[in-house]
Structures are given as structure tokens and as C-alpha cells.
Amino acid sequence: MSENGTKDNDRKLFGTDGIRGVANRYPMTAEVALSLGRAVAERFRQATGRTSRIVIGKDTRLSGYMLESALEAGIVSAGSDVMLVGPMPTPGIAFITASMRAEAGVVISASHNPFQDNGIKIFAADGFKLPDEVEADLERLMEKPATEPDHPEVRIGKASRIEDAEGRYVQYLKDTFPRDRRLDGIRVVVDCANGAAYRVAPKVLEELGAEVFALGVEPNGRNINDGCGALHPESAAAEVMRTRAEIGIALDGDADRVILCDERGQHIDGDQIMAILGTRLLVRGALPQGTVVATVMSNLGLERALQGHGGTLLRTAVGDRYVVEAMRERGLTFGGEQSGHIVFLNHSTTGDGLLAALQVIAVMVQEGKSLSELARTMVRYPQVLLNFKVSRKRPLDELPPVKAAIARAESALGAEGRVVVRYSGTEAKARVMIEGTDEKLIKSHADEIARVMQQSLQG
């Protein structure tokens, strides 16, 4: 059965992970940020009936200063208070939002995108990302013309900085690691992608006792994700080999996702991390309903690994927000994405790359096994992923030749293969993913679907 892996909604600005685009171009302009700040303040004041407090954090992009100032101005001009935390991983901002009992948290980041881009995503008071309908409400409020309050001097909020935000988050992460274990004698490479975790990640690992080799910890506003981090785990892998470290941790720009490297320099992606941790949770009886939640992009090997231990894989549309929504709706606690978003609802409300890495290290320490040994938990099925730019995103139902090509691929693959064709939620791209047992066969069908889709979209 084909899966397009997308969700439909009426939002124009918000995509699968907030608002995102090239900084200083619509919609990532100071004017839009100002309007969004006002809308956030108004929406949460309406919901609570009191002056709201909004947390604002960011990654290390140069444009973050501009957007932070505009959001702050919009929020305080609408009568709400702002609490600034500066550079902080996205999951850290979610944690601080809930910890400080704020009404909302705003993250300024384009995650794994290059520095030219930026984005804005919003967490509710409980630290979870906003549902689609609330984001739609914010867009409607942004379309309303700004009105002057009857008593303008009364309706101005204030801004302050949370000076100990970093320390709070570091302690929270350490508390997720087994209290009877330390990392003395363990060498760890951590690549922070010159992003939001450049201070936090090395500190957590050092305070747990590890010998840390840190990369990507010299942000200059322009070098975030540039040849480093989760997008380029080869840097961490090379450092692992050079230093003879037991593990490499490659985070992305806002540290909500992670790719690991074993002691041999081999990459360990989100599916393998979920296989390692999910099977251990199954054995301990600590996985509600014996179910892990992942997206339609996750490898069949993950599904087979869980089934081998009596577990189940539940698939959702692409986007960690949809993984979290399914977990909350069904009372589940563990899931993630192949790209490295790993979510532990027992600990966090969103993907947390460093938290995931700590849980894997805990298994290594407790079982006395190397990461390469743990990675054998899952046997990967061959998978081909093609990405190509599109000028428009027409529904697949309106493209009969594409549907026919997908049907041919599904028929050839049978039960031991999957076809996923979808549009990116954050970029003007289409993605074709096929997996099965015959790599040559799946490559041929992926090329054919991509070719037909490009021709259909041009017509």
C-alpha cells in the first residue's frame, strides 16, 4: 500500500515544524515576527484570562537576533511578558517553558537548515508543540489589523532573562541517566553543529564523568550545520577513530535530533537507536502496549526487530509532531524518526538528541557492550530515497501517471517492500522512498516514479 506521509490543513504560514524560510524574506521577516508575537500574546491571554508569560529561545544563527527582538516587541506591545533564554536546544526551551509555568515557549531555529534560513515554532504551556488548529488561530489573529489599547501604558509587558536556564536543563538531562552509573573512563565525541547545544552538550557529558572531545562548539552566526553535526556525521566519525572514542554524538543545529557513530566510525541513525532502546524497553516490560511509534519513512528492519521481541511499530505521517500526537492519543511513551528525532514522553515532550544519546550510552554501560554490538539489534532493509525540487505541490490523486508508477512498484515488491511518495513539509521538494530486499529493483522503481512525477508536475 502506498503512503504519502503527509497531513492536510488550512494553515498558510505554519508547516510541519512551525514557520520556516530564508531569513529577511517573507515569511521570515521582522514584520511577520512582530505580528506573530502579538498574536501569540493575544491567543494565550484569551485562553488563560491573565497576563501571559512567553519564553523565547533560539539557536546560533545571525538572524536570530533580529527575529528575537521582533517577537519580543510584539509580545510586550500586546501586554504579555517575555522571558529570554538565549541559545538553547529546542527540547531545552520546551523543558524551560513547562518548568517556569509559562503560557508558551517560542523557538527561533531552522533546525538542520543552512544558516541563511530561520524558523519559528511554538510550544504550549505543557511543553508540547501546538496542534494545527491553534496554529491556524494564530494565523487568523495575525491577519487582523493591530488596534491601539484604550490604556496603552497599562498594556505593555516586560522582558527579563532567565540566567540559570542552561544549568536547569543540564541538571534535567543528568537526572535522566541512571543514578548509580557514571561515565568515568569513557571517551565521547560530541559534535554540536556550531548550534544551540554548543555549551550544554559538552557540559552534561563532562559532569557525568566522560572524557569529552567536542566539535562544532565555535558558532559565529554563519557556520551552523556547515559541514558538521547530524547532517555530516562523518566529522564525528573521523574524530571517534582519531581519539579511539567509544561513541560519537552528532547533533543538529537545534539539538532535537541525533545521529550516533560507533567505535568503528559507522553511523547509527534514528531507526537503529529506536531498535536498540525499544527492544530493551520491551524486555523490561516498560513499553506501553509493546508499541514504538515512528513515521512511514522508518526502515522495515526496525519493524522486524520489534516483532522479534513481541513488539509492534505504529507508523504516522512524517514529522515528529505527528509521532508525538499519536503517542499522546494512544497512551504510548516512546517513538521517533529515522532522521534522529527520538521522543521519550516519560522524560520529554519533544525530540531530544542529547537525551537519546544518553539513553544509548546507559545501555552500553549497563550491558557492557560496544555500540557496534548494540547496532546488530536491527538488520536494515535496502532503502532508496530520492529528493528533487518542485515548483508546486499538486496532490498525488491529481497525478494518475504517478499513481500508476507507484502501483507498479508495489506489485513488484509485494509484502517485503514499501513505497512512500510525499512532499517535504519544510521545503519545495518531493521525496520518493522505496525499500525492499533487492536494491537494484527498488532503485529502478524509485527512478521511474521520480521521473514520472517530475514530468507530471511540469505539465
DASUL-V109997 format. One record per residue. N is the residue number from 1. RES is the residue in one small letter. PHI is phi in degrees with one decimal (999 if undefined). PSI is psi in whole degrees, -180 to 180 (none if undefined). OMEGA is omega in whole degrees, -180 to 180 (none if undefined). Layout:
N;RES;PHI;PSI;OMEGA, N;RES;PHI;PSI;OMEGA
//
This chain:
1;m;999;133;179, 2;s;-80.4;152;-179, 3;e;-135.9;129;180, 4;n;-90.1;-14;171, 5;g;64.8;28;-180, 6;t;-129.7;166;175, 7;k;-125.6;144;179, 8;d;-94.8;146;175, 9;n;-159.5;172;-176, 10;d;-96.6;10;-177, 11;r;-79.7;146;180, 12;k;-106.6;-38;-178, 13;l;-91.8;-44;-175, 14;f;-81.2;132;175, 15;g;-106.5;-150;-178, 16;t;-72.5;-16;-180, 17;d;-141.8;58;178, 18;g;82.2;-157;177, 19;i;-98.3;136;-178, 20;r;-148.4;147;177, 21;g;175.3;-173;178, 22;v;-71.7;129;-178, 23;a;-62.5;139;179, 24;n;74.9;10;171, 25;r;-125.5;146;180, 26;y;-54.4;134;6, 27;p;-94.6;4;-177, 28;m;-90.3;59;180, 29;t;-112.4;164;177, 30;a;-63.0;-35;-179, 31;e;-65.0;-44;179, 32;v;-66.2;-41;179, 33;a;-62.0;-41;178, 34;l;-61.2;-47;180, 35;s;-63.8;-40;179, 36;l;-65.9;-40;177, 37;g;-57.8;-45;177, 38;r;-61.6;-44;-178, 39;a;-64.0;-42;179, 40;v;-60.7;-47;-180, 41;a;-60.7;-45;-178, 42;e;-67.6;-44;-177, 43;r;-62.8;-42;-177, 44;f;-82.8;-23;172, 45;r;-69.3;-40;177, 46;q;-62.6;-39;-176, 47;a;-70.6;-35;-174, 48;t;-103.8;-22;-179, 49;g;73.9;17;180, 50;r;-144.4;170;176, 51;t;-61.0;125;-176, 52;s;-93.0;156;175, 53;r;-115.8;128;-175, 54;i;-119.4;126;175, 55;v;-86.5;137;175, 56;i;-125.1;125;175, 57;g;-132.4;171;-175, 58;k;-155.9;172;170, 59;d;-96.3;-155;-170, 60;t;-102.6;13;-179, 61;r;-65.7;145;179, 62;l;-57.4;-39;-177, 63;s;-72.2;-9;179, 64;g;-61.9;-33;179, 65;y;-62.6;-46;-179, 66;m;-60.3;-49;-176, 67;l;-70.6;-35;177, 68;e;-61.2;-46;-179, 69;s;-64.2;-41;-179, 70;a;-67.2;-44;177, 71;l;-61.2;-45;179, 72;e;-59.0;-45;180, 73;a;-62.8;-43;-180, 74;g;-63.7;-42;-178, 75;i;-67.0;-49;-177, 76;v;-70.0;-31;179, 77;s;-68.1;-22;178, 78;a;-95.5;8;172, 79;g;93.0;10;178, 80;s;-106.4;163;-179, 81;d;-98.4;150;-180, 82;v;-116.4;138;173, 83;m;-120.5;115;-176, 84;l;-93.9;138;177, 85;v;-118.7;-9;-180, 86;g;72.6;-157;-179, 87;p;-62.7;125;-177, 88;m;-160.1;138;176, 89;p;-54.3;147;179, 90;t;-51.2;-48;179, 91;p;-63.4;-28;176, 92;g;-66.7;-38;179, 93;i;-69.0;-39;175, 94;a;-60.6;-44;179, 95;f;-62.9;-47;-179, 96;i;-63.1;-39;179, 97;t;-57.2;-48;180, 98;a;-70.9;-41;-178, 99;s;-63.0;-39;-178, 100;m;-85.3;2;-179, 101;r;58.0;35;177, 102;a;-76.9;160;179, 103;e;-78.9;-25;180, 104;a;-162.0;161;175, 105;g;-129.8;138;-179, 106;v;-117.0;129;178, 107;v;-110.4;126;176, 108;i;-102.8;102;-177, 109;s;-167.9;149;171, 110;a;-110.6;23;172, 111;s;55.4;-113;-175, 112;h;-88.8;-2;-178, 113;n;-69.6;162;177, 114;p;-66.0;167;-171, 115;f;-63.1;-25;-179, 116;q;-64.1;-25;180, 117;d;-90.8;162;168, 118;n;-153.3;172;-177, 119;g;-155.4;168;178, 120;i;-137.2;124;173, 121;k;-129.9;157;-169, 122;i;-129.1;137;174, 123;f;-107.9;146;175, 124;a;-79.8;-179;-176, 125;a;-60.5;-28;-179, 126;d;-85.5;2;179, 127;g;88.4;1;178, 128;f;-93.0;151;178, 129;k;-63.5;151;-178, 130;l;-67.4;142;174, 131;p;-69.7;162;-177, 132;d;-54.4;-41;-175, 133;e;-67.0;-32;178, 134;v;-72.7;-39;176, 135;e;-62.6;-36;177, 136;a;-65.2;-39;176, 137;d;-60.7;-42;179, 138;l;-62.3;-40;179, 139;e;-63.9;-40;178, 140;r;-64.6;-40;178, 141;l;-66.2;-35;179, 142;m;-67.1;-27;-180, 143;e;-77.6;-19;179, 144;k;-73.6;139;177, 145;p;-65.7;142;179, 146;a;-67.4;137;180, 147;t;-116.6;148;179, 148;e;-82.0;131;179, 149;p;-69.0;155;179, 150;d;-62.1;-37;180, 151;h;-124.8;81;-172, 152;p;-57.8;-33;-177, 153;e;-69.0;-23;180, 154;v;-81.9;-26;-172, 155;r;-96.3;26;178, 156;i;-106.9;125;179, 157;g;-83.4;-176;179, 158;k;-127.3;160;179, 159;a;-120.2;142;177, 160;s;-144.9;168;-179, 161;r;-115.8;136;176, 162;i;-86.2;100;-172, 163;e;-69.3;-29;-176, 164;d;-104.8;21;-178, 165;a;-59.0;-43;-179, 166;e;-61.9;-46;-180, 167;g;-63.3;-38;178, 168;r;-61.1;-45;-177, 169;y;-69.7;-40;177, 170;v;-59.3;-46;-180, 171;q;-64.8;-40;178, 172;y;-58.4;-46;180, 173;l;-64.1;-43;179, 174;k;-61.1;-34;-179, 175;d;-70.4;-16;177, 176;t;-82.8;-12;-179, 177;f;-89.2;143;-179, 178;p;-50.5;128;-173, 179;r;-68.5;-21;-179, 180;d;-93.8;11;-178, 181;r;-123.6;147;172, 182;r;-130.1;171;-179, 183;l;-109.3;25;179, 184;d;-57.7;133;178, 185;g;82.0;-2;-180, 186;i;-98.7;128;179, 187;r;-93.8;129;-178, 188;v;-129.6;128;171, 189;v;-96.8;132;176, 190;v;-130.7;124;179, 191;d;-107.3;112;-174, 192;c;-92.3;6;174, 193;a;60.7;23;-175, 194;n;51.9;36;-175, 195;g;-118.9;-153;-168, 196;a;-65.4;-22;-177, 197;a;-95.8;13;-171, 198;y;-63.8;-23;175, 199;r;-99.7;-42;-173, 200;v;-67.0;-49;-171, 201;a;-61.4;-51;178, 202;p;-60.1;-37;-177, 203;k;-64.8;-44;180, 204;v;-59.1;-48;-177, 205;l;-66.3;-40;179, 206;e;-65.8;-42;-178, 207;e;-69.4;-21;175, 208;l;-86.3;-4;173, 209;g;105.4;0;-177, 210;a;-74.8;156;168, 211;e;-90.4;115;-169, 212;v;-106.5;133;172, 213;f;-114.9;108;-171, 214;a;-99.7;133;174, 215;l;-120.1;160;175, 216;g;60.5;42;-179, 217;v;-119.6;26;178, 218;e;-129.4;65;-178, 219;p;-67.2;141;175, 220;n;-125.7;13;180, 221;g;92.8;-18;-176, 222;r;-122.9;-13;-173, 223;n;-101.6;13;178, 224;i;-63.1;131;-180, 225;n;63.4;8;-174, 226;d;-84.2;97;180, 227;g;67.7;23;-176, 228;c;-149.9;177;175, 229;g;72.8;-161;-174, 230;a;-62.8;-26;178, 231;l;-73.6;-25;-178, 232;h;-133.3;65;-177, 233;p;-66.1;-8;178, 234;e;-62.1;-28;177, 235;s;-65.5;-47;178, 236;a;-65.2;-39;-180, 237;a;-62.4;-42;179, 238;a;-63.8;-38;180, 239;e;-70.3;-35;175, 240;v;-59.7;-45;-180, 241;m;-67.3;-39;-178, 242;r;-66.5;-41;-175, 243;t;-95.1;-5;-176, 244;r;57.9;44;180, 245;a;-78.5;158;178, 246;e;-80.4;-25;-176, 247;i;-156.6;148;172, 248;g;-117.3;137;-179, 249;i;-119.0;115;180, 250;a;-112.7;111;-179, 251;l;-96.2;159;174, 252;d;-94.0;-176;-170, 253;g;-57.6;-34;178, 254;d;-110.4;8;171, 255;a;61.9;26;175, 256;d;-93.7;1;175, 257;r;-142.7;162;-173, 258;v;-147.7;144;167, 259;i;-121.1;133;-179, 260;l;-101.3;162;174, 261;c;-128.8;132;179, 262;d;-82.0;-178;-175, 263;e;-67.5;-11;177, 264;r;-98.7;1;-180, 265;g;86.5;8;179, 266;q;-82.3;141;-178, 267;h;-78.7;141;178, 268;i;-121.6;112;-175, 269;d;-92.1;-174;-176, 270;g;-62.2;-37;178, 271;d;-62.7;-43;179, 272;q;-66.8;-38;177, 273;i;-62.4;-44;179, 274;m;-65.2;-34;178, 275;a;-66.2;-45;180, 276;i;-60.2;-51;-175, 277;l;-77.8;-39;-178, 278;g;-63.8;-42;179, 279;t;-66.8;-36;178, 280;r;-67.4;-39;177, 281;l;-64.2;-38;177, 282;l;-61.6;-47;-179, 283;v;-61.3;-37;-179, 284;r;-81.9;-5;-177, 285;g;70.2;27;-176, 286;a;-109.2;19;-180, 287;l;-116.7;103;-177, 288;p;-51.4;131;179, 289;q;59.3;14;179, 290;g;58.7;32;-170, 291;t;-124.7;133;170, 292;v;-106.4;141;179, 293;v;-104.9;129;176, 294;a;-142.7;-178;-178, 295;t;-100.6;176;179, 296;v;-64.5;-13;-179, 297;m;-86.9;-12;-177, 298;s;-68.8;145;-173, 299;n;-68.4;145;176, 300;l;-57.8;-26;179, 301;g;-60.5;-35;176, 302;l;-64.5;-45;180, 303;e;-59.7;-44;-179, 304;r;-68.0;-38;179, 305;a;-62.5;-43;179, 306;l;-67.6;-42;179, 307;q;-60.9;-34;179, 308;g;-64.4;-18;178, 309;h;-112.6;17;178, 310;g;81.9;16;-177, 311;g;-103.1;177;-177, 312;t;-132.7;147;174, 313;l;-110.2;123;175, 314;l;-101.4;125;-177, 315;r;-102.1;145;179, 316;t;-127.1;179;170, 317;a;-63.2;162;-178, 318;v;-71.2;135;-179, 319;g;128.6;127;-177, 320;d;-63.7;-24;178, 321;r;-63.9;-36;-180, 322;y;-76.0;-30;172, 323;v;-62.0;-48;-179, 324;v;-64.7;-42;179, 325;e;-58.5;-45;180, 326;a;-64.8;-39;179, 327;m;-61.7;-45;-178, 328;r;-68.1;-41;-179, 329;e;-63.8;-34;-173, 330;r;-105.9;3;179, 331;g;72.6;31;-180, 332;l;-100.0;163;-171, 333;t;-128.5;-7;-176, 334;f;-139.6;135;179, 335;g;-177.5;-172;180, 336;g;164.8;-162;-178, 337;e;-128.8;155;177, 338;q;-56.8;-32;-178, 339;s;-69.2;-10;176, 340;g;113.2;3;169, 341;h;-75.4;116;180, 342;i;-121.6;127;-173, 343;v;-118.3;125;174, 344;f;-116.7;97;-177, 345;l;-66.7;-15;174, 346;n;-69.5;-21;-177, 347;h;-119.4;-39;-168, 348;s;-137.3;166;-179, 349;t;-104.8;-4;-178, 350;t;-152.4;175;179, 351;g;-61.1;139;-179, 352;d;-140.6;106;-176, 353;g;-62.9;-42;-178, 354;l;-70.9;-39;176, 355;l;-60.2;-44;179, 356;a;-62.3;-44;179, 357;a;-61.1;-41;180, 358;l;-63.1;-37;-180, 359;q;-68.2;-37;177, 360;v;-68.0;-43;178, 361;i;-60.6;-38;179, 362;a;-61.1;-41;177, 363;v;-65.0;-42;178, 364;m;-57.1;-46;-177, 365;v;-68.4;-45;-176, 366;q;-68.3;-37;-178, 367;e;-95.2;-9;-180, 368;g;63.8;34;-178, 369;k;-116.8;152;175, 370;s;-77.1;163;179, 371;l;-65.6;-34;178, 372;s;-64.5;-35;176, 373;e;-67.7;-43;180, 374;l;-64.3;-34;-177, 375;a;-64.5;-20;180, 376;r;-71.3;-6;176, 377;t;-55.4;-32;-176, 378;m;-124.0;134;173, 379;v;-102.3;118;-174, 380;r;-77.2;135;171, 381;y;-80.2;143;175, 382;p;-54.6;137;-176, 383;q;-141.9;134;177, 384;v;-117.4;130;178, 385;l;-126.2;121;178, 386;l;-113.6;133;176, 387;n;-120.8;136;176, 388;f;-149.2;150;-177, 389;k;-73.1;146;176, 390;v;-133.0;148;179, 391;s;-85.9;-20;177, 392;r;-151.8;163;-176, 393;k;-119.5;80;178, 394;r;-77.2;139;178, 395;p;-56.0;143;-179, 396;l;-62.0;-28;179, 397;d;-63.5;-20;179, 398;e;-92.2;7;-177, 399;l;-125.1;77;-177, 400;p;-54.0;-40;179, 401;p;-61.2;-34;179, 402;v;-69.4;-44;178, 403;k;-60.5;-38;179, 404;a;-67.0;-40;179, 405;a;-65.2;-39;177, 406;i;-64.1;-43;-180, 407;a;-62.1;-39;179, 408;r;-63.8;-41;179, 409;a;-65.1;-44;-179, 410;e;-62.8;-39;180, 411;s;-65.2;-39;-179, 412;a;-70.4;-34;-175, 413;l;-82.6;-34;-179, 414;g;67.8;-149;-175, 415;a;-73.0;-19;-177, 416;e;-98.0;34;178, 417;g;-157.3;164;179, 418;r;-141.9;151;176, 419;v;-127.2;127;177, 420;v;-129.0;121;177, 421;v;-123.4;125;-176, 422;r;-155.4;167;172, 423;y;-98.6;147;175, 424;s;-64.7;143;177, 425;g;-84.1;-11;-176, 426;t;-123.6;-10;-178, 427;e;-136.7;161;178, 428;a;-81.8;66;-177, 429;k;-138.4;154;170, 430;a;-109.9;152;-179, 431;r;-131.0;132;176, 432;v;-118.7;121;179, 433;m;-124.5;130;175, 434;i;-134.0;139;174, 435;e;-135.8;152;-179, 436;g;-177.2;-166;-177, 437;t;-92.0;-20;-177, 438;d;-110.0;104;-175, 439;e;-63.1;-38;180, 440;k;-64.4;-41;-179, 441;l;-65.8;-46;-178, 442;i;-69.0;-33;177, 443;k;-63.6;-42;180, 444;s;-62.3;-46;-180, 445;h;-69.6;-37;178, 446;a;-63.3;-44;178, 447;d;-61.5;-41;-179, 448;e;-66.3;-45;179, 449;i;-62.5;-44;179, 450;a;-62.2;-42;-180, 451;r;-63.5;-47;-179, 452;v;-64.4;-38;-178, 453;m;-68.0;-42;178, 454;q;-62.2;-42;180, 455;q;-65.8;-42;-178, 456;s;-66.1;-38;-178, 457;l;-74.2;-21;177, 458;q;-82.4;-21;-176, 459;g;-77.6;none;none
//
